[in-house]
Amino acid sequence: MKRYRILKFHIDSTRNIVRSENPADNLRMEEIKKEMKDSLVLKYGQHNFDIKFKRYMELEAPSFSVVEEHTFLIEDICDAYVQGSFYSALTGACCLGERIFNNIIFKVFNDFKSSEQYKEIFNKNRRGGSIIDWDKGISILKNWNIINDEVELKFKRLSQLRTESVHYQNREQDLGRMSLEAINVINFIVNKLFGLNQTRRDILLWFDVPGELYIRNDAEKNPLIKAFYLPCSFYVGPRHDIKNDSNLSKLTISDNHSYGDAIITDDEFIRLRKEYTNKDIK
């Protein structure tokens, strides 16, 4: 009867709020935007801030996603770009792409014991090795149906950018343009693989209960979901409660109800949850 409720996620709405249009008389929204820009001044420094702010807004908004190491590494890469450290941002984005496909492969390989790649990955994992051949790494993810054609193309484009940036090129390179593209490509990959958005209704009960996000029952066995989404979730029944501690830094789950071994559909779980919380009852 229980479902996995996602409670650990990363979201940064700064760019979307700054870009949003609001009525001229909405003074509070203008204050919020000013406060956000002021916080960026403190983070990136006053010197040439207009240029830094332009670069900051050029970047696509970070994905609303489950929390993994990419969450914090992307932030470092974006900071380098905003500060004008284009080569650091470019190579960082490319390196992160390699870390991501290795991270996925070595976390899910035990779900693919019948695949022809399993033995090689098993041995590499035992020795603490990794995959440095991008074509091989991308191919494994594709063969295991972890990525689709669209994500495969993005990984291949990032591989090209890596080759152009890491290996000497006897020609002038626009590192600013290349780094911006690389960051937006890696953001796209993260969004498709680890994102929490309404396009992922194949795996998510996307706020079917207002304000709450759950994983669909039939998605729980998906290797990618097991490896990255479930660790950011709590296994709860429809009558659970969530409490914050005094400083709002920690969530406490209260769910002492006995649900038995009943197997219910996602729709039934949603109905029971709404009844318990009195949310959106019609």
N, C-alpha and C positions, 0 to 999 in steps of 0.2 A: 504493500500500500504506500510505502514511502517513496519520495522523490529527492533528487539532489537539487538543493537550492544554492545558486551561485551568490556568494557574499563577498568574495575577494576579487576585486576587479580594479582596473586602472582607467581613469577618464580625466582628460584635460580639456575643458570647454573654453579655455581662454580665447583662442583664435575665433571660434564660432561666435562667441559673445561680442568680441570686438568688431567682427564683420557684420553682425546683425544690424538691421535697420530698425529704428524705434521712433515712435512719435516724438515730435519736438518737445512736447510737454512732459515726457517721461523723464523727469529729472533724476530719479533714482537710478535708472539704467545708465544715464550719462555719468553719474557718480561711480557706478560699478566699473564702467569702462576706464575711467580715469584711474581708479584704484589699481586696476590690472596693469595699465601702462606704467604706473608708478612702481609697481612691484618688478616689472621687467627692467626699469632703469636701475633699480637696486641690484638686480641679478647680473645685468650685462654691462653696467657702467654708463655714465652720462656722455663720455667722449664718443662722438659720432653716433649718438643713439638713433637718430633718424634713419641712418643707413642700416644699423643693426635691426631696428624695428621692421624695416622693409624686408630684410632677409627673413626675419622671424615669421612674417605674414606670408612669405612665399611658400613656406613649408606647409604641406597638407597637415590637417589636424591629426594628432596621434590617435590611434585606434582606441575605441572603447573595448578593452580586451581583458582576458584573464591575465593574472600576474605571473610572469616568468622573468628570466634574466634579461630577455630582450626589452622588457619594459624600461629598465634603468639604463641599458646600453644605448638604446635609441635616443634617450634624453641627452646623454653625453655627446653623441654624434651631432644632434641638432644644435647643441650649444656651441660646438666647434664651428659649425657653418655660420651661425649667427655672428660669432666673433670674427669671422673672416678667415678662419683656418681651414681653407677649402680642401687641401690635400689630406689633412687629418680626418675631415668629415667624409671625404670620398673613400679613402682606404678603410676607415672605420665601418662605413655602411657595407662595403664589400665583405669585410671580415665577418661582420655580423650575419650576412647571408650564409656563409660557410658554417658558422656556429649553429645557426638555426637548423639547417638540414642535417647536420650531425646530431644535434640535440634530439630531433625527432626520431631519426633512424635508431639511435641507441636506446631510446626509451620505449619504442614500440616493436623492436625486432622479434621479441618472443611471441608476438601474435602472428608471426609469419614463418613459423618453423618449417612449413612445407615449401617455402619459396627457395629458388636456387641461390639466392643471395644470403640465406640464413647462416650457413656455415662460416662464410667469410666474415660476416658481421659479428658472429659469436666469438670467433677467434680474435678479432680486433678488440672487441669489448674486454675479453679476458686479459689481453696484453695492455689495455689502456690506450689503444691507438685511436685513430680517427680517419675519416675519409677526406683526402685532399684533392681528389679528382672530382671536379664539379660535375662533369658529364655523368659519372657513375652515381654520384649522390642524387642528382636530379632524376636519373633513370630509375633508381630504386624507389624513390617517393612516388614516381608515376606508376611504376609496375605494381606497387602496393595500394594504389588508388588513394594515396594520402593527398595528392595534389591533382588539380584538373589541368586542362590544356592552357587555360589563362595564366595560372600560377606558374606552370612550367615555363611559359614564354618569359615571364618576369624574372624567374631565376636565371634563365639563359642570358637575358639582357644584363643582369647584374654580373654574371660571369664575364661578359664582354667588357664591361666597365672595369672589372678587376684586372683583366689582362692588360687593358690600355693604361691603367694607373700604376700597377706594380712593376710591369716590365717596361724597359726603356723604349720610348717612342721618339724617333728622330723627326719630330715635328712639334709645332706649338700646340698646346692643349689648353682649352678653356676649362680650367679646374672648377671655377664657380658654377658653370652650367652643368658639368659632369657630376659634381657633388650634390647639387640640387636634385638632379634626376635620380641619382643613386639613393638618396634619402627617401624620396617619394616612392621609388620602387620597393624599398624594404618596408616602408609603411604599408604599401599595398599588400605585400606578402603576409605581413603580420595580421592585417585586417582579415584576410581570407582564411588564414589558418587558425588564428586565436581570437578573432573578433567576436564581440557580443553585439549583434544588431539584428534588426527585423528581417534581414535577408536570410538569416540562418534559422528560419522556422523549421527546417528539417531536423534540427537538433535541439532547438530551444522552445520552451513555452514562454513566448516573448510577451511578458506583462499581461498574460491572460488573467492573472490575478493582479489587479492594479498595484504597481510598485514592487512586484516580486518577479524574480527570474529563475526558472527551473530548467533542468535538462529533461528532454523527452525520454520516456522509459525505453523506447526501442533504440535510442542513441547511446545508451550507457555502455554497450559492448563495443562501440566503435573505438579502435585502438588510439586514435588521436584524442578522443574525448576522455578515455580512461587515463591517458598519460598527462593531459594538461588541464582539462576542465574539472574533472572530479576532485583533484587536490585543492581546487579553489572553491569547493562546495561543501555543504553540510547535508547529511542524509536525514531528512525530517519527514514527519507525517503531517497530515493536514491540520492538526490541532497544536502545532508548535507555536512558541512565542519567542521573540527576540528582545533582549534588554541591553541597554548600553550602561557601562559603568559611569561613575560620576563625572569623569573628564572626557567621555565619549570616545575613548581610545581603544576600547575593547568590547566586542559583542559577546553576549552570553546567550546560548541557545537553551531554552527550556522545553523539553518534549518528553514528559514522563508517562505519556498515555500508552496503553496497550492496544496495538492495532491488529494483533493476530497475524495470520498468514494470508489474509485476503489479497487477491490480485485484482487491481482495478485499472481502468483506463485512465489516460491523462485527463480526459474530459471529466471523469468522475472525481478525480483528485481536485481539479479546479473547482468543481461545484462544492465539494466538501470544505475546501479551504475558504471559499467565499462565504459559505454559511458560518464558519467559525469566526471569521474576521469581520463579518458584516460589510464586506467590500463589494460594491457593484451588484447588490442583490436586486433583481428585477421581478 
